[in-house]
Amino acid sequence: MRPAPLPSPRRYLAVWFPFLSSDRLRREQARQDCAGPDDDAGAPTPVVLVEKVRGALRLAALNRAACALGLTRGMTLADAQARTPDIRTIVHRPDADAALLRQVLNDFGRFTPMAAIDGDDALILDVTGCAHLFRDEAGLVRAVEARAGRIGLAVRTAMGGTAQAARALARFGRGGVFEAGQDGVAVRALPIAALELDEKEHQALTRAGLRTLGDLDDRPTAPLAARFGTDLPIRLGRILGQEDVRITPLRPPQPCVVDRILFEPITETTDVEAVIGDLLTEAVAWLNQRRLGGRAFEAAFFRVDGATRRITVRTGRATREASGVMRLFRERLAALTNPLDPGFGFDQVRLSVPVTQAMAPTQSGFEAEAPGTEDLDRLIDRLTARLGPEAVGRFEPVESHLPERAARLVWAGRRQSDAGWPARDPESPPLRPLQMFDPPQPIETVSLAPDGPPAQFRWRRVTHQVARAEGPERIGGEWWRRPGHRSRDYYRVEDRDGRRFWLFRAGFYGEEPEPRWYIHGLFA
């Protein structure tokens, strides 16, 4: 018996954009065909972005020229202008930076589906098992850095065994790729600023002669926790790799993900459909091996310029039929309000199956045609793909004795509940009408006996003479849901003109208040 393979160690890639705000400004000005702040004639112009903090204007972000002059984030604008009078100031827009960072996060999903935002200027990528797509980890890092440079963003990357170690090496070190065990040695050489403590605790550690994380690691943990609190040893242990706190990706990991990296970008719809078809074949094979079926299929298109577009199709029941899902994608692509714009082309396409369901292996029968239920499901899937998931609805049963609560309308792509419809005899008349009133409408009745069916009733100013009546069907009230709910006696009645009604009496004679009659539905 072969031993089970050992799980691969976790690998995290921290991607830090130190000049995110200034790079964003340069991108925006380049789109307007204007010279960027670093592209002026002569020496680069120092540019700072300012924001008001506690009534004072402080530097929120800087470009390279401003950093070279010794300016730092958090410095007041007055101090910066006293040091360098010719700096250029721009109002900081953190919402624009956050939008750009989220766009970059979606674009970097081409490297791994496990990606998260770190702070306001960095990303953390869980690249475990992804390096072989780029030959090795160094190739993956080069691809990430090249992608960031193509977008126009300066970047520093670091890869380590924990997300906290990679983050510290990128922000407070020189970055690089660190093998398992090497990141701990590199982290020990980082300054204590990597702990990101408040100013008072940082000064206290500096006065104590502790300059690096290695100095802290050599000290006993108990005195440090007693002096600075338990948060400091926890932070130190996580950065040193003693504890791996997994990231929370922006998009949860999907059960099945298949990728296609294209050497030449594609722009034609036929090429896009061909790639989706190939990916569906791989995804269906994966589902078939695990006896699963897909309820939702999502195609992600990564453009050369960094834009990302996702399209999702859903099915009424679990399926492993690639041709049927491909038909839904064609319907969806043709019915998009905002058509799929390839721009300069898609260089990567990803297909994922976010919703799966257990599905037994199917064997084709001898019938020439598929059962009617499958035809209906295919029709619902095509209507949903063409009109949208919210435009097609269906009824599903609810475990309740009250007729108005026994069914509810849900959108067709929702997973079916475990409750089933009650079985009925096909040779007997229906027990429930197709058309029901919500709420039931009051009527006036005349009965031959107090507890019997009505002999005639008046509804909407029209008097109906009852020719036949069947009942009663007694339905008790749901006292646990609504106290004081009265029991009902239902009757199926037919008037002399052949019209059939569903009437009920709420309450019993001799009770207070007196019982009342209602019409609840009409039979076809």
Backbone torsions as a table, in degrees:
resi	resn	phi	psi	omega
1	MET	NA	127.2	-177.9
2	ARG	-76.3	137.3	177.6
3	PRO	-68.2	150.5	178.6
4	ALA	-68.9	140.7	-179.7
5	PRO	-66.6	144.5	179.2
6	LEU	-73.4	142.4	178.9
7	PRO	-66.1	140.2	-179.8
8	SER	-70.8	145.2	179.5
9	PRO	-66.1	150.1	-179.7
10	ARG	-70.6	142.4	178.0
11	ARG	-131.8	130.4	-177.8
12	TYR	-123.3	143.0	177.7
13	LEU	-120.6	117.6	176.2
14	ALA	-93.3	129.3	-179.2
15	VAL	-119.8	108.3	-176.5
16	TRP	-108.7	131.1	177.3
17	PHE	-107.0	92.2	-172.8
18	PRO	-68.3	-23.8	-177.9
19	PHE	-121.8	47.0	-175.0
20	LEU	-61.0	-45.5	-175.8
21	SER	-67.3	-47.0	-179.3
22	SER	-68.4	-35.3	175.8
23	ASP	-65.3	-36.4	176.8
24	ARG	-63.4	-42.2	178.3
25	LEU	-61.6	-41.5	-179.8
26	ARG	-65.3	-38.2	177.6
27	ARG	-63.8	-44.4	-179.2
28	GLU	-65.0	-40.2	180.0
29	GLN	-71.4	-31.3	176.9
30	ALA	-67.0	-34.3	177.9
31	ARG	-67.2	-28.2	179.3
32	GLN	-90.5	8.8	179.8
33	ASP	58.5	37.1	175.9
34	CYS	-112.4	157.9	177.1
35	ALA	-72.6	131.6	179.3
36	GLY	-73.9	170.8	-177.3
37	PRO	-65.0	-24.6	179.2
38	ASP	-99.0	1.4	-174.4
39	ASP	-108.3	8.5	179.4
40	ASP	-68.9	159.8	178.1
41	ALA	-66.0	144.0	-179.6
42	GLY	85.1	-151.8	-177.2
43	ALA	-70.8	148.0	178.1
44	PRO	-60.4	142.8	-179.4
45	THR	-87.5	128.2	176.1
46	PRO	-69.8	127.9	-178.2
47	VAL	-122.1	132.6	177.5
48	VAL	-127.5	145.0	174.3
49	LEU	-105.6	128.1	-172.4
50	VAL	-115.1	151.8	173.6
51	GLU	-144.4	154.4	-178.0
52	LYS	-86.4	124.3	178.6
53	VAL	-127.5	114.0	179.8
54	ARG	54.6	42.6	175.5
55	GLY	83.8	-3.7	-179.3
56	ALA	-119.9	143.3	176.6
57	LEU	-80.3	123.7	-179.6
58	ARG	-125.6	158.6	-178.7
59	LEU	-77.2	122.6	178.5
60	ALA	-98.4	-29.1	179.7
61	ALA	-157.4	154.9	-177.0
62	LEU	-138.7	158.6	171.0
63	ASN	-96.9	-177.2	-174.9
64	ARG	-64.2	-40.1	-178.4
65	ALA	-63.3	-38.8	179.0
66	ALA	-69.1	-37.4	177.4
67	CYS	-65.9	-35.6	179.7
68	ALA	-65.9	-22.8	178.7
69	LEU	-86.3	1.1	177.7
70	GLY	92.5	6.2	177.7
71	LEU	-77.1	148.0	-177.3
72	THR	-134.5	159.3	176.6
73	ARG	-66.7	142.1	-179.1
74	GLY	92.9	-14.9	178.1
75	MET	-68.9	144.5	177.0
76	THR	-69.6	150.8	179.8
77	LEU	-64.6	-34.7	179.1
78	ALA	-62.7	-43.3	178.1
79	ASP	-65.2	-39.5	179.7
80	ALA	-65.8	-41.0	178.7
81	GLN	-70.2	-30.2	175.4
82	ALA	-67.6	-33.0	179.0
83	ARG	-81.2	-40.3	-178.1
84	THR	-136.5	96.3	-174.6
85	PRO	-67.4	-24.7	-172.1
86	ASP	-95.1	24.3	177.9
87	ILE	-75.6	152.5	179.0
88	ARG	-103.2	127.6	-176.2
89	THR	-108.9	139.3	178.1
90	ILE	-135.9	142.7	179.3
91	VAL	-68.8	132.8	-178.0
92	HIS	-75.1	137.8	178.3
93	ARG	-122.6	86.9	-178.0
94	PRO	-64.2	-27.7	178.9
95	ASP	-66.9	-35.8	177.2
96	ALA	-68.6	-37.9	176.4
97	ASP	-63.8	-41.9	-179.8
98	ALA	-64.9	-38.2	178.3
99	ALA	-65.5	-41.4	178.2
100	LEU	-65.4	-41.7	-179.6
101	LEU	-64.1	-37.8	177.9
102	ARG	-68.6	-36.9	176.1
103	GLN	-63.6	-40.6	177.6
104	VAL	-65.9	-37.6	177.7
105	LEU	-60.6	-44.6	178.4
106	ASN	-63.9	-38.0	179.1
107	ASP	-69.5	-38.0	-179.7
108	PHE	-74.8	-3.3	171.6
109	GLY	-63.5	-12.1	176.1
110	ARG	-68.1	-22.1	-178.6
111	PHE	-90.2	-33.4	179.9
112	THR	-163.6	142.8	175.6
113	PRO	-75.9	-10.4	-178.7
114	MET	-100.0	91.3	-178.4
115	ALA	-136.1	142.7	-178.4
116	ALA	-141.3	154.1	176.8
117	ILE	-84.4	135.6	179.1
118	ASP	-118.8	106.7	-178.4
119	GLY	69.1	-146.1	-178.6
120	ASP	-111.4	8.3	-177.9
121	ASP	-152.0	25.1	-176.8
122	ALA	-153.0	161.5	175.8
123	LEU	-128.6	150.8	172.7
124	ILE	-120.9	123.7	-179.1
125	LEU	-113.3	127.8	171.9
126	ASP	-88.6	102.4	-173.2
127	VAL	-103.9	23.9	178.4
128	THR	-60.4	124.1	179.5
129	GLY	76.7	11.5	-178.1
130	CYS	-106.6	-12.3	-172.7
131	ALA	-66.7	-30.8	-176.8
132	HIS	-64.8	-21.2	177.2
133	LEU	-69.6	-17.6	-179.9
134	PHE	-122.1	26.6	179.7
135	ARG	78.3	-51.7	178.9
136	ASP	-157.9	-178.1	-178.0
137	GLU	-66.1	-36.7	177.8
138	ALA	-63.2	-39.5	176.6
139	GLY	-64.3	-37.1	176.9
140	LEU	-63.8	-43.7	179.5
141	VAL	-64.3	-41.3	178.3
142	ARG	-62.9	-38.6	178.5
143	ALA	-65.7	-40.1	178.7
144	VAL	-65.0	-45.1	-179.2
145	GLU	-66.5	-38.4	177.5
146	ALA	-66.0	-37.3	178.6
147	ARG	-65.7	-41.9	178.2
148	ALA	-64.4	-40.1	177.6
149	GLY	-65.8	-34.2	177.9
150	ARG	-67.3	-34.1	177.2
151	ILE	-73.7	-24.0	-179.5
152	GLY	101.7	28.0	-177.7
153	LEU	-119.3	132.0	171.2
154	ALA	-72.3	143.8	-171.3
155	VAL	-146.3	151.0	169.3
156	ARG	-134.7	129.8	-174.6
157	THR	-120.6	154.6	175.0
158	ALA	-151.2	136.4	179.8
159	MET	-118.3	129.7	-178.6
160	GLY	-146.3	-176.5	-177.0
161	GLY	-82.6	-17.9	175.9
162	THR	-131.5	155.6	-179.1
163	ALA	-64.8	-37.6	-178.5
164	GLN	-69.1	-38.4	178.2
165	ALA	-66.1	-45.0	178.7
166	ALA	-62.5	-39.0	179.5
167	ARG	-63.9	-45.4	-179.7
168	ALA	-65.4	-39.5	-179.6
169	LEU	-68.3	-30.9	179.1
170	ALA	-77.7	-40.2	-175.0
171	ARG	-84.0	-35.0	-173.0
172	PHE	-119.4	1.8	176.8
173	GLY	-122.0	-160.6	-179.7
174	ARG	-98.5	1.5	-179.1
175	GLY	76.2	-170.5	-180.0
176	GLY	122.5	-179.6	178.7
177	VAL	-106.6	122.4	-176.7
178	PHE	-118.0	122.8	178.0
179	GLU	-69.3	169.1	179.6
180	ALA	-60.2	125.7	-178.7
181	GLY	96.9	-26.8	179.5
182	GLN	-81.9	-28.0	-179.0
183	ASP	-65.5	-31.4	177.6
184	GLY	-64.2	-39.0	177.6
185	VAL	-67.0	-41.7	-180.0
186	ALA	-67.8	-36.5	-179.2
187	VAL	-67.6	-34.3	-180.0
188	ARG	-61.3	-26.4	-179.6
189	ALA	-85.3	-4.8	-179.4
190	LEU	-72.9	151.7	176.6
191	PRO	-69.6	162.9	-179.0
192	ILE	-68.4	-11.6	175.2
193	ALA	-62.5	-19.7	178.9
194	ALA	-65.0	-19.8	176.3
195	LEU	-73.9	-19.3	179.1
196	GLU	55.6	50.4	175.8
197	LEU	-84.0	171.2	176.4
198	ASP	-73.2	171.0	-171.4
199	GLU	-64.5	-38.3	-177.9
200	LYS	-66.8	-45.2	179.4
201	GLU	-66.6	-35.7	177.3
202	HIS	-64.2	-42.8	178.2
203	GLN	-65.4	-38.4	179.7
204	ALA	-64.0	-41.1	177.8
205	LEU	-67.1	-37.7	179.6
206	THR	-66.8	-41.9	178.9
207	ARG	-66.3	-26.0	177.5
208	ALA	-79.9	0.1	178.4
209	GLY	84.2	14.6	179.9
210	LEU	-96.5	109.6	-174.6
211	ARG	-103.6	-34.1	-174.8
212	THR	-122.3	167.6	177.2
213	LEU	-67.2	-28.0	175.8
214	GLY	-64.2	-36.6	176.3
215	ASP	-62.2	-39.6	178.4
216	LEU	-69.9	-38.5	-178.2
217	ASP	-66.4	-28.2	180.0
218	ASP	-77.8	-14.7	-179.9
219	ARG	-86.3	152.3	174.6
220	PRO	-62.5	147.7	-176.2
221	THR	-74.6	-36.8	-174.5
222	ALA	-61.0	-47.4	178.3
223	PRO	-61.8	-37.8	178.4
224	LEU	-65.1	-40.6	178.9
225	ALA	-67.4	-36.6	179.1
226	ALA	-68.5	-33.4	-176.7
227	ARG	-86.2	-41.4	-172.5
228	PHE	-115.4	0.6	-179.7
229	GLY	94.7	164.2	-176.6
230	THR	-73.6	-12.8	-178.4
231	ASP	-68.7	-34.9	-178.0
232	LEU	-64.6	-49.9	177.4
233	PRO	-61.5	-33.1	178.8
234	ILE	-65.9	-46.3	178.2
235	ARG	-61.6	-43.3	-179.1
236	LEU	-62.7	-43.9	-179.7
237	GLY	-63.8	-37.5	179.9
238	ARG	-69.6	-40.3	179.5
239	ILE	-68.6	-35.9	179.7
240	LEU	-76.4	-3.4	177.4
241	GLY	87.4	11.4	179.6
242	GLN	-78.1	-16.1	178.5
243	GLU	-143.7	129.2	-178.7
244	ASP	-103.5	108.2	176.4
245	VAL	-97.4	110.1	-175.4
246	ARG	-66.2	151.2	178.2
247	ILE	-79.6	158.9	174.1
248	THR	-105.7	102.1	-175.0
249	PRO	-66.9	153.1	178.7
250	LEU	-62.5	-40.2	176.4
251	ARG	-112.2	123.8	-178.1
252	PRO	-59.7	148.1	-179.2
253	PRO	-63.5	140.6	-177.9
254	GLN	-93.8	149.0	179.1
255	PRO	-61.7	-36.9	-176.7
256	CYS	-132.2	124.4	179.2
257	VAL	-137.0	127.1	175.4
258	VAL	-128.1	140.4	-174.3
259	ASP	-121.4	156.1	170.4
260	ARG	-139.9	109.8	176.3
261	ILE	-91.1	124.0	-172.8
262	LEU	-102.5	129.4	178.6
263	PHE	-72.3	-32.1	176.3
264	GLU	-118.4	124.9	179.4
265	PRO	-59.3	146.6	-179.9
266	ILE	-112.6	147.5	-179.4
267	THR	-129.9	-21.9	-175.8
268	GLU	-80.8	145.7	179.9
269	THR	-63.7	-37.5	179.7
270	THR	-63.1	-38.1	178.2
271	ASP	-68.0	-39.2	178.3
272	VAL	-62.3	-44.4	179.7
273	GLU	-66.0	-34.8	178.4
274	ALA	-65.6	-40.7	178.8
275	VAL	-66.4	-42.4	178.3
276	ILE	-61.5	-39.7	178.4
277	GLY	-62.3	-41.5	178.1
278	ASP	-64.8	-41.8	179.4
279	LEU	-66.7	-36.2	177.5
280	LEU	-64.2	-37.5	177.6
281	THR	-61.4	-43.0	178.1
282	GLU	-66.9	-42.3	-178.6
283	ALA	-65.7	-40.2	179.8
284	VAL	-65.3	-38.1	177.2
285	ALA	-63.6	-40.5	177.4
286	TRP	-63.1	-44.3	179.8
287	LEU	-65.5	-38.8	-178.3
288	ASN	-65.2	-38.2	179.1
289	GLN	-64.4	-30.9	-176.9
290	ARG	-102.0	7.9	179.0
291	ARG	55.3	46.5	177.7
292	LEU	-120.0	158.7	173.3
293	GLY	-127.6	150.5	-178.8
294	GLY	-92.9	137.6	174.2
295	ARG	-105.2	-17.8	178.3
296	ALA	-147.5	139.4	179.8
297	PHE	-129.1	128.6	-177.0
298	GLU	-121.4	128.4	176.2
299	ALA	-108.4	126.8	178.5
300	ALA	-111.2	130.2	-178.3
301	PHE	-114.5	121.3	-178.5
302	PHE	-104.9	117.5	-179.1
303	ARG	-85.8	161.4	-179.3
304	VAL	-63.8	-35.0	-176.8
305	ASP	-83.7	4.6	175.7
306	GLY	101.5	-11.3	178.1
307	ALA	-72.4	147.5	-178.3
308	THR	-128.8	138.0	178.2
309	ARG	-132.2	135.6	179.9
310	ARG	-123.7	137.6	179.4
311	ILE	-130.3	131.7	-176.5
312	THR	-122.2	136.0	171.3
313	VAL	-121.3	146.8	-177.8
314	ARG	-125.4	154.0	179.7
315	THR	-121.1	153.1	-178.8
316	GLY	-69.5	-28.7	177.4
317	ARG	-143.6	164.7	-177.6
318	ALA	-60.4	141.4	-177.1
319	THR	-145.3	153.1	171.0
320	ARG	-129.2	26.1	-178.2
321	GLU	-94.7	104.3	-176.1
322	ALA	-64.3	-39.3	-178.3
323	SER	-65.4	-38.4	177.9
324	GLY	-66.5	-41.5	178.6
325	VAL	-67.7	-37.6	177.5
326	MET	-62.5	-37.0	177.1
327	ARG	-63.8	-38.2	177.8
328	LEU	-66.1	-38.9	178.1
329	PHE	-64.6	-39.1	177.5
330	ARG	-63.7	-42.4	177.4
331	GLU	-62.1	-41.9	-178.3
332	ARG	-67.8	-43.1	179.2
333	LEU	-64.2	-35.6	-179.0
334	ALA	-76.0	-23.2	-175.4
335	ALA	-102.5	7.8	-178.1
336	LEU	-65.6	131.2	174.5
337	THR	-66.5	-40.8	174.8
338	ASN	-105.3	99.8	-173.4
339	PRO	-58.7	155.1	179.1
340	LEU	-70.9	113.0	-177.0
341	ASP	-100.2	112.8	-179.0
342	PRO	-77.0	-14.9	-177.7
343	GLY	61.2	-124.0	176.2
344	PHE	-86.8	5.5	175.2
345	GLY	121.1	156.6	174.1
346	PHE	-96.1	128.0	178.6
347	ASP	-105.8	-0.4	175.6
348	GLN	-157.8	139.5	176.8
349	VAL	-130.4	134.5	-178.8
350	ARG	-126.6	135.0	176.0
351	LEU	-117.9	128.0	179.2
352	SER	-128.7	156.1	177.8
353	VAL	-118.7	88.8	-174.7
354	PRO	-71.0	-25.1	-177.5
355	VAL	-124.6	118.4	178.0
356	THR	-122.5	164.0	-178.8
357	GLN	-151.2	144.0	179.0
358	ALA	-59.0	135.4	-176.8
359	MET	-145.9	120.0	-179.3
360	ALA	-70.4	154.1	176.6
361	PRO	-60.6	138.0	-177.3
362	THR	-104.4	146.5	177.8
363	GLN	-126.0	127.3	-178.4
364	SER	-68.7	140.2	-178.9
365	GLY	-92.6	-167.9	-177.8
366	PHE	-93.9	-1.8	-178.1
367	GLU	-69.7	147.7	179.3
368	ALA	-76.9	-27.8	-177.5
369	GLU	-122.3	153.8	177.2
370	ALA	-73.2	153.8	177.8
371	PRO	-57.2	156.8	-176.8
372	GLY	-63.1	-33.9	-179.6
373	THR	-63.9	-37.1	179.0
374	GLU	-68.7	-37.6	176.2
375	ASP	-62.1	-41.6	178.2
376	LEU	-64.4	-41.2	178.2
377	ASP	-62.8	-41.2	178.4
378	ARG	-64.1	-39.3	178.2
379	LEU	-63.8	-43.8	179.2
380	ILE	-62.8	-41.3	179.5
381	ASP	-62.8	-41.2	-179.6
382	ARG	-68.8	-39.5	177.0
383	LEU	-65.0	-39.2	178.7
384	THR	-65.1	-41.9	179.5
385	ALA	-66.4	-33.4	-177.0
386	ARG	-83.9	-40.8	-173.8
387	LEU	-99.1	-15.5	-177.2
388	GLY	108.5	153.4	-175.4
389	PRO	-66.5	-24.9	-176.8
390	GLU	-89.1	-6.4	-174.2
391	ALA	-89.4	-15.8	-177.6
392	VAL	-117.3	125.8	-178.4
393	GLY	-122.8	167.3	176.6
394	ARG	-150.4	161.5	177.2
395	PHE	-96.7	141.5	174.4
396	GLU	-131.4	147.0	-176.3
397	PRO	-73.0	152.0	176.5
398	VAL	-127.0	139.2	-178.6
399	GLU	-75.2	87.9	179.5
400	SER	-154.1	142.9	177.7
401	HIS	-79.7	-25.0	-177.7
402	LEU	-72.8	129.1	-176.6
403	PRO	-59.4	-37.6	-177.5
404	GLU	-71.7	-13.6	178.7
405	ARG	-112.9	3.5	-176.2
406	ALA	-77.4	-10.7	179.2
407	ALA	-148.9	155.6	177.1
408	ARG	-143.5	154.0	-179.2
409	LEU	-94.3	124.5	178.3
410	VAL	-128.9	164.1	178.3
411	TRP	-74.1	149.2	-166.8
412	ALA	-64.0	-29.1	-177.2
413	GLY	-81.1	-3.1	-178.8
414	ARG	-71.9	145.7	-179.4
415	ARG	-64.8	134.7	-176.2
416	GLN	-70.4	142.1	-179.5
417	SER	-75.5	166.6	179.9
418	ASP	-76.2	-19.7	179.6
419	ALA	-69.7	140.8	-179.1
420	GLY	-114.1	161.7	177.8
421	TRP	-73.0	143.9	179.0
422	PRO	-66.3	139.3	179.6
423	ALA	-73.4	145.9	178.9
424	ARG	-137.6	158.0	179.7
425	ASP	-80.4	121.1	-178.3
426	PRO	-64.5	-19.9	-179.9
427	GLU	-87.4	-8.4	-179.6
428	SER	-98.3	154.6	177.4
429	PRO	-67.2	156.2	-178.5
430	PRO	-65.2	141.3	178.2
431	LEU	-81.3	-23.7	-178.2
432	ARG	-124.4	141.0	178.5
433	PRO	-77.1	156.4	176.0
434	LEU	-75.1	-34.6	179.3
435	GLN	-103.0	120.0	-179.8
436	MET	-124.5	149.4	179.0
437	PHE	-98.5	133.4	177.1
438	ASP	-132.0	106.3	5.4
439	PRO	-84.1	166.1	175.8
440	PRO	-58.4	148.2	-176.1
441	GLN	-99.4	134.5	-178.8
442	PRO	-71.3	147.8	178.0
443	ILE	-135.4	163.5	174.4
444	GLU	-106.0	132.8	-173.9
445	THR	-128.1	158.6	170.8
446	VAL	-129.5	121.7	-176.5
447	SER	-117.2	148.4	176.1
448	LEU	-77.5	-27.6	177.9
449	ALA	-133.5	148.7	-176.5
450	PRO	-57.4	-42.8	-176.8
451	ASP	-98.6	13.1	-177.9
452	GLY	-97.8	179.1	178.6
453	PRO	-73.2	160.9	-179.7
454	PRO	-73.1	144.4	174.2
455	ALA	-85.0	-28.6	173.0
456	GLN	-155.6	158.0	178.0
457	PHE	-147.4	154.8	-178.1
458	ARG	-116.1	122.2	-179.1
459	TRP	-138.5	125.6	179.8
460	ARG	56.5	45.3	175.4
461	ARG	66.2	17.6	178.0
462	VAL	-123.3	131.7	179.7
463	THR	-94.7	131.7	-179.1
464	HIS	-117.0	128.0	175.9
465	GLN	-90.5	124.5	-176.5
466	VAL	-81.0	125.0	177.0
467	ALA	-96.4	-38.2	-179.7
468	ARG	-139.2	150.5	178.0
469	ALA	-147.2	143.1	179.1
470	GLU	-134.4	130.7	-178.7
471	GLY	149.4	-171.3	7.0
472	PRO	-92.2	158.5	169.0
473	GLU	-111.5	108.6	-174.3
474	ARG	-88.6	130.0	177.8
475	ILE	-124.1	117.9	-179.9
476	GLY	-75.4	155.4	179.3
477	GLY	-77.0	152.8	178.0
478	GLU	-86.6	86.5	-175.6
479	TRP	-65.8	-27.8	-178.9
480	TRP	-74.8	-17.4	-179.5
481	ARG	-99.3	-39.7	-179.3
482	ARG	-142.9	102.4	-179.3
483	PRO	-60.4	144.0	179.3
484	GLY	83.8	6.4	178.9
485	HIS	-69.7	129.8	-173.0
486	ARG	-89.5	147.7	176.4
487	SER	-69.7	156.7	-176.4
488	ARG	-126.2	143.4	171.1
489	ASP	-115.1	113.0	-175.9
490	TYR	-95.7	143.0	176.7
491	TYR	-132.3	138.2	169.2
492	ARG	-97.3	116.1	-174.2
493	VAL	-122.1	154.7	177.7
494	GLU	-132.8	129.3	180.0
495	ASP	-85.6	179.6	-175.0
496	ARG	-70.1	-15.7	177.0
497	ASP	-92.2	2.9	178.0
498	GLY	89.7	2.3	178.0
499	ARG	-80.4	139.6	-175.1
500	ARG	-115.4	137.9	-174.8
501	PHE	-131.4	160.2	176.6
502	TRP	-119.1	106.8	-175.6
503	LEU	-112.4	155.8	173.8
504	PHE	-148.8	153.9	176.2
505	ARG	-109.3	124.3	178.8
506	ALA	-94.3	114.3	179.7
507	GLY	98.9	175.9	-178.4
508	PHE	-123.2	153.3	177.4
509	TYR	-68.7	141.4	-175.6
510	GLY	96.5	-7.7	177.5
511	GLU	-96.7	161.4	174.6
512	GLU	-117.3	128.4	-2.9
513	PRO	-73.7	170.2	-178.3
514	GLU	-65.0	151.1	179.2
515	PRO	-66.4	154.1	179.6
516	ARG	-128.9	152.8	-179.4
517	TRP	-103.7	146.3	-179.8
518	TYR	-140.4	154.6	168.8
519	ILE	-104.3	127.9	-173.8
520	HIS	-108.2	-20.2	-179.6
521	GLY	-172.1	172.2	-179.8
522	LEU	-124.4	131.9	174.8
523	PHE	-84.6	147.5	-179.2
524	ALA	-67.8	NA	NA
